[in-house]
Amino acid sequence: MDDEMVETARVIDALGLVCPEPVMMLHAEIRKTPAGGLVRLLATDPSAQRDVASFCRFLNHELLETHEGDDRFEFVIRKAMA
């Protein structure tokens, strides 16, 4: 993925929050994001890995990237086109 595109993504800082807050914050931000837009979620809760993947599958959003390191997770999601 183009680093410039990821840099322009809306960023959600859910560091230190636990389930279900990171996915609830993602859901709220996705609603405000235009179709095809990018959202970047930062989280520390390990369950976010499972929850974000399930959220994307269920609502047809595209989970473009997942990174793990330094006791945190980073996800880049593209909002479904329709």
Phi, psi and omega in degrees: 000143180294124181301326180296322179295318180295323179296331181271358179292149172293139184248132175247121178262099179250024180297132180087352180267153180244165180309134009259010188302315180303317181287327176295319178294319177299314180300316180296319181288321178301321179300327181273350184271137177293155178307134181085354180286161182254143174231135178246123181249129175251128183213157176247345181285118181302332179292346178298329179302310180291315186294318181293317178299317179294317178303313182295316179299314184296322184254010176064025172276158183257119175276101187279320184214147172223127178232143177231134177174155179053041178059030176212163181238147177228133181234141173240123185238136173257127180293141179303149182288331178196000000 
